[in-house]
Amino acid sequence: MPSRRVVRALERLGFGVRKVEGSHYHFRHPDGRRLVIPFHGEVRVGLLLDSLKLANITWEAFEEALH
């Protein structure tokens, strides 16, 4: 999935970019949850699913935020 779509969906879910280190975006939610996503080309599905799970985001919620 394109990195830009992932970033937009996370922002719609309330996450904000806290910092950028190299090609990785560090996100933080107001409730304290954190997430790091690579921002180059495509984000692999396995990495995305693992990251969503660690941040307590269901696939359904993420998918809804994509649209």
N, CA, C and O atoms as CSV, one atom per row, in Angstrom:
chain,resi,resn,atom,element,x,y,z
A,1,MET,N,N,0.853,-1.167,0.000
A,1,MET,CA,C,0.000,0.000,0.000
A,1,MET,C,C,0.905,1.238,0.000
A,1,MET,O,O,1.900,1.277,0.723
A,2,PRO,N,N,0.564,2.238,-0.800
A,2,PRO,CA,C,1.396,3.443,-0.860
A,2,PRO,C,C,1.507,4.146,0.499
A,2,PRO,O,O,0.524,4.280,1.227
A,3,SER,N,N,2.700,4.582,0.814
A,3,SER,CA,C,2.963,5.253,2.094
A,3,SER,C,C,2.055,6.454,2.312
A,3,SER,O,O,1.587,6.684,3.428
A,4,ARG,N,N,1.806,7.209,1.272
A,4,ARG,CA,C,0.968,8.411,1.404
A,4,ARG,C,C,-0.441,8.069,1.870
A,4,ARG,O,O,-1.022,8.795,2.677
A,5,ARG,N,N,-0.996,6.966,1.364
A,5,ARG,CA,C,-2.345,6.549,1.789
A,5,ARG,C,C,-2.340,6.141,3.254
A,5,ARG,O,O,-3.280,6.440,3.991
A,6,VAL,N,N,-1.282,5.458,3.675
A,6,VAL,CA,C,-1.171,5.030,5.072
A,6,VAL,C,C,-1.113,6.253,5.985
A,6,VAL,O,O,-1.793,6.302,7.010
A,7,VAL,N,N,-0.303,7.235,5.611
A,7,VAL,CA,C,-0.160,8.452,6.418
A,7,VAL,C,C,-1.496,9.175,6.527
A,7,VAL,O,O,-1.880,9.593,7.619
A,8,ARG,N,N,-2.210,9.329,5.414
A,8,ARG,CA,C,-3.505,10.019,5.441
A,8,ARG,C,C,-4.499,9.297,6.336
A,8,ARG,O,O,-5.227,9.929,7.101
A,9,ALA,N,N,-4.528,7.974,6.241
A,9,ALA,CA,C,-5.461,7.195,7.061
A,9,ALA,C,C,-5.131,7.349,8.541
A,9,ALA,O,O,-6.035,7.506,9.362
A,10,LEU,N,N,-3.851,7.306,8.888
A,10,LEU,CA,C,-3.465,7.468,10.291
A,10,LEU,C,C,-3.833,8.854,10.809
A,10,LEU,O,O,-4.259,8.998,11.955
A,11,GLU,N,N,-3.672,9.860,9.979
A,11,GLU,CA,C,-4.054,11.216,10.390
A,11,GLU,C,C,-5.558,11.305,10.620
A,11,GLU,O,O,-6.003,11.978,11.549
A,12,ARG,N,N,-6.335,10.638,9.792
A,12,ARG,CA,C,-7.793,10.616,9.976
A,12,ARG,C,C,-8.181,9.888,11.258
A,12,ARG,O,O,-9.233,10.160,11.837
A,13,LEU,N,N,-7.333,8.966,11.698
A,13,LEU,CA,C,-7.584,8.223,12.935
A,13,LEU,C,C,-7.089,8.981,14.164
A,13,LEU,O,O,-7.186,8.483,15.285
A,14,GLY,N,N,-6.563,10.178,13.954
A,14,GLY,CA,C,-6.159,11.010,15.080
A,14,GLY,C,C,-4.673,11.022,15.371
A,14,GLY,O,O,-4.248,11.690,16.312
A,15,PHE,N,N,-3.869,10.312,14.604
A,15,PHE,CA,C,-2.427,10.291,14.808
A,15,PHE,C,C,-1.798,11.497,14.123
A,15,PHE,O,O,-2.235,11.907,13.047
A,16,GLY,N,N,-0.783,12.056,14.744
A,16,GLY,CA,C,-0.059,13.171,14.161
A,16,GLY,C,C,1.411,12.825,14.050
A,16,GLY,O,O,1.946,12.073,14.865
A,17,VAL,N,N,2.062,13.376,13.039
A,17,VAL,CA,C,3.493,13.138,12.861
A,17,VAL,C,C,4.238,13.916,13.932
A,17,VAL,O,O,4.123,15.139,14.012
A,18,ARG,N,N,5.001,13.210,14.755
A,18,ARG,CA,C,5.783,13.845,15.817
A,18,ARG,C,C,7.172,14.213,15.326
A,18,ARG,O,O,7.706,15.268,15.668
A,19,LYS,N,N,7.756,13.325,14.513
A,19,LYS,CA,C,9.074,13.622,13.962
A,19,LYS,C,C,9.321,12.713,12.773
A,19,LYS,O,O,8.639,11.709,12.571
A,20,VAL,N,N,10.319,13.101,11.995
A,20,VAL,CA,C,10.731,12.315,10.841
A,20,VAL,C,C,12.198,11.991,11.030
A,20,VAL,O,O,13.022,12.884,11.230
A,21,GLU,N,N,12.520,10.713,10.965
A,21,GLU,CA,C,13.915,10.266,11.071
A,21,GLU,C,C,14.256,9.506,9.811
A,21,GLU,O,O,13.781,8.390,9.602
A,22,GLY,N,N,15.073,10.105,8.977
A,22,GLY,CA,C,15.391,9.462,7.712
A,22,GLY,C,C,14.131,9.335,6.881
A,22,GLY,O,O,13.491,10.334,6.553
A,23,SER,N,N,13.773,8.102,6.539
A,23,SER,CA,C,12.571,7.879,5.741
A,23,SER,C,C,11.450,7.267,6.577
A,23,SER,O,O,10.567,6.602,6.037
A,24,HIS,N,N,11.480,7.486,7.880
A,24,HIS,CA,C,10.448,6.943,8.767
A,24,HIS,C,C,9.707,8.067,9.488
A,24,HIS,O,O,10.308,8.990,10.038
A,25,TYR,N,N,8.391,7.955,9.465
A,25,TYR,CA,C,7.534,8.909,10.170
A,25,TYR,C,C,7.166,8.335,11.523
A,25,TYR,O,O,6.730,7.187,11.621
A,26,HIS,N,N,7.339,9.124,12.557
A,26,HIS,CA,C,6.962,8.724,13.914
A,26,HIS,C,C,5.647,9.427,14.249
A,26,HIS,O,O,5.575,10.655,14.281
A,27,PHE,N,N,4.620,8.632,14.497
A,27,PHE,CA,C,3.291,9.160,14.792
A,27,PHE,C,C,2.987,9.019,16.268
A,27,PHE,O,O,3.508,8.141,16.955
A,28,ARG,N,N,2.117,9.922,16.742
A,28,ARG,CA,C,1.642,9.821,18.120
A,28,ARG,C,C,0.177,10.225,18.168
A,28,ARG,O,O,-0.241,11.193,17.533
A,29,HIS,N,N,-0.583,9.471,18.924
A,29,HIS,CA,C,-2.005,9.751,19.120
A,29,HIS,C,C,-2.147,10.529,20.422
A,29,HIS,O,O,-1.327,10.356,21.323
A,30,PRO,N,N,-3.161,11.381,20.551
A,30,PRO,CA,C,-3.351,12.133,21.800
A,30,PRO,C,C,-3.461,11.246,23.043
A,30,PRO,O,O,-3.158,11.699,24.147
A,31,ASP,N,N,-3.890,9.989,22.879
A,31,ASP,CA,C,-3.994,9.093,24.040
A,31,ASP,C,C,-2.674,8.403,24.378
A,31,ASP,O,O,-2.621,7.588,25.298
A,32,GLY,N,N,-1.595,8.729,23.629
A,32,GLY,CA,C,-0.276,8.205,23.945
A,32,GLY,C,C,0.225,7.084,23.053
A,32,GLY,O,O,1.403,6.732,23.113
A,33,ARG,N,N,-0.645,6.516,22.225
A,33,ARG,CA,C,-0.194,5.441,21.332
A,33,ARG,C,C,0.817,5.985,20.334
A,33,ARG,O,O,0.713,7.125,19.882
A,34,ARG,N,N,1.799,5.149,19.998
A,34,ARG,CA,C,2.853,5.548,19.061
A,34,ARG,C,C,2.942,4.544,17.930
A,34,ARG,O,O,2.544,3.387,18.064
A,35,LEU,N,N,3.476,5.014,16.808
A,35,LEU,CA,C,3.558,4.184,15.617
A,35,LEU,C,C,4.656,4.736,14.721
A,35,LEU,O,O,4.789,5.952,14.586
A,36,VAL,N,N,5.448,3.857,14.106
A,36,VAL,CA,C,6.487,4.276,13.167
A,36,VAL,C,C,6.209,3.596,11.832
A,36,VAL,O,O,6.041,2.378,11.767
A,37,ILE,N,N,6.162,4.393,10.772
A,37,ILE,CA,C,5.862,3.881,9.439
A,37,ILE,C,C,6.931,4.379,8.471
A,37,ILE,O,O,7.271,5.562,8.486
A,38,PRO,N,N,7.473,3.482,7.620
A,38,PRO,CA,C,8.421,3.942,6.603
A,38,PRO,C,C,7.694,4.785,5.561
A,38,PRO,O,O,6.566,4.471,5.184
A,39,PHE,N,N,8.327,5.839,5.104
A,39,PHE,CA,C,7.704,6.707,4.111
A,39,PHE,C,C,8.549,6.699,2.846
A,39,PHE,O,O,9.256,7.659,2.539
A,40,HIS,N,N,8.457,5.610,2.135
A,40,HIS,CA,C,9.123,5.497,0.841
A,40,HIS,C,C,8.444,4.374,0.074
A,40,HIS,O,O,8.456,3.220,0.501
A,41,GLY,N,N,7.867,4.712,-1.035
A,41,GLY,CA,C,7.226,3.703,-1.874
A,41,GLY,C,C,6.052,3.028,-1.198
A,41,GLY,O,O,5.103,3.678,-0.759
A,42,GLU,N,N,6.137,1.720,-1.123
A,42,GLU,CA,C,5.054,0.897,-0.598
A,42,GLU,C,C,5.344,0.428,0.828
A,42,GLU,O,O,6.487,0.144,1.184
A,43,VAL,N,N,4.283,0.354,1.633
A,43,VAL,CA,C,4.381,-0.250,2.962
A,43,VAL,C,C,3.862,-1.670,2.807
A,43,VAL,O,O,2.727,-1.873,2.375
A,44,ARG,N,N,4.671,-2.643,3.153
A,44,ARG,CA,C,4.255,-4.041,3.016
A,44,ARG,C,C,3.102,-4.349,3.957
A,44,ARG,O,O,3.022,-3.826,5.069
A,45,VAL,N,N,2.213,-5.209,3.484
A,45,VAL,CA,C,1.000,-5.535,4.235
A,45,VAL,C,C,1.326,-6.119,5.604
A,45,VAL,O,O,0.691,-5.753,6.593
A,46,GLY,N,N,2.296,-7.014,5.681
A,46,GLY,CA,C,2.656,-7.633,6.960
A,46,GLY,C,C,3.128,-6.605,7.974
A,46,GLY,O,O,2.734,-6.651,9.139
A,47,LEU,N,N,3.965,-5.683,7.538
A,47,LEU,CA,C,4.456,-4.618,8.423
A,47,LEU,C,C,3.305,-3.721,8.865
A,47,LEU,O,O,3.218,-3.337,10.031
A,48,LEU,N,N,2.432,-3.395,7.932
A,48,LEU,CA,C,1.288,-2.548,8.254
A,48,LEU,C,C,0.381,-3.217,9.276
A,48,LEU,O,O,-0.034,-2.580,10.244
A,49,LEU,N,N,0.071,-4.488,9.074
A,49,LEU,CA,C,-0.797,-5.210,10.010
A,49,LEU,C,C,-0.170,-5.296,11.394
A,49,LEU,O,O,-0.856,-5.112,12.400
A,50,ASP,N,N,1.129,-5.575,11.453
A,50,ASP,CA,C,1.823,-5.638,12.748
A,50,ASP,C,C,1.802,-4.281,13.451
A,50,ASP,O,O,1.578,-4.203,14.659
A,51,SER,N,N,2.034,-3.218,12.688
A,51,SER,CA,C,2.044,-1.870,13.264
A,51,SER,C,C,0.668,-1.484,13.776
A,51,SER,O,O,0.543,-0.899,14.852
A,52,LEU,N,N,-0.370,-1.809,13.008
A,52,LEU,CA,C,-1.735,-1.501,13.436
A,52,LEU,C,C,-2.083,-2.255,14.710
A,52,LEU,O,O,-2.718,-1.711,15.614
A,53,LYS,N,N,-1.662,-3.504,14.772
A,53,LYS,CA,C,-1.948,-4.321,15.956
A,53,LYS,C,C,-1.283,-3.717,17.196
A,53,LYS,O,O,-1.907,-3.633,18.254
A,54,LEU,N,N,-0.027,-3.298,17.069
A,54,LEU,CA,C,0.688,-2.700,18.199
A,54,LEU,C,C,0.036,-1.401,18.665
A,54,LEU,O,O,0.115,-1.051,19.843
A,55,ALA,N,N,-0.607,-0.691,17.744
A,55,ALA,CA,C,-1.246,0.581,18.086
A,55,ALA,C,C,-2.732,0.411,18.410
A,55,ALA,O,O,-3.458,1.396,18.545
A,56,ASN,N,N,-3.179,-0.834,18.532
A,56,ASN,CA,C,-4.596,-1.117,18.843
A,56,ASN,C,C,-5.558,-0.520,17.822
A,56,ASN,O,O,-6.584,0.055,18.185
A,57,ILE,N,N,-5.220,-0.661,16.544
A,57,ILE,CA,C,-6.089,-0.200,15.462
A,57,ILE,C,C,-6.558,-1.433,14.705
A,57,ILE,O,O,-5.742,-2.225,14.234
A,58,THR,N,N,-7.858,-1.595,14.589
A,58,THR,CA,C,-8.373,-2.740,13.839
A,58,THR,C,C,-8.221,-2.470,12.346
A,58,THR,O,O,-8.168,-1.322,11.904
A,59,TRP,N,N,-8.153,-3.553,11.585
A,59,TRP,CA,C,-8.065,-3.415,10.135
A,59,TRP,C,C,-9.307,-2.694,9.612
A,59,TRP,O,O,-9.215,-1.879,8.694
A,60,GLU,N,N,-10.457,-2.992,10.194
A,60,GLU,CA,C,-11.708,-2.379,9.754
A,60,GLU,C,C,-11.671,-0.860,9.950
A,60,GLU,O,O,-12.091,-0.107,9.071
A,61,ALA,N,N,-11.167,-0.418,11.100
A,61,ALA,CA,C,-11.070,1.020,11.370
A,61,ALA,C,C,-10.087,1.677,10.401
A,61,ALA,O,O,-10.340,2.773,9.901
A,62,PHE,N,N,-8.975,1.008,10.142
A,62,PHE,CA,C,-7.980,1.547,9.220
A,62,PHE,C,C,-8.551,1.621,7.811
A,62,PHE,O,O,-8.389,2.624,7.116
A,63,GLU,N,N,-9.217,0.558,7.399
A,63,GLU,CA,C,-9.802,0.508,6.061
A,63,GLU,C,C,-10.846,1.613,5.875
A,63,GLU,O,O,-10.925,2.230,4.813
A,64,GLU,N,N,-11.635,1.853,6.904
A,64,GLU,CA,C,-12.634,2.925,6.848
A,64,GLU,C,C,-11.956,4.291,6.719
A,64,GLU,O,O,-12.452,5.169,6.014
A,65,ALA,N,N,-10.825,4.464,7.398
A,65,ALA,CA,C,-10.096,5.736,7.342
A,65,ALA,C,C,-9.432,5.957,5.983
A,65,ALA,O,O,-9.095,7.087,5.630
A,66,LEU,N,N,-9.248,4.887,5.230
A,66,LEU,CA,C,-8.661,5.020,3.896
A,66,LEU,C,C,-9.617,5.717,2.936
A,66,LEU,O,O,-9.179,6.344,1.971
A,67,HIS,N,N,-10.904,5.615,3.189
A,67,HIS,CA,C,-11.914,6.135,2.240
A,67,HIS,C,C,-12.495,7.436,2.658
A,67,HIS,O,O,-13.349,7.983,1.960
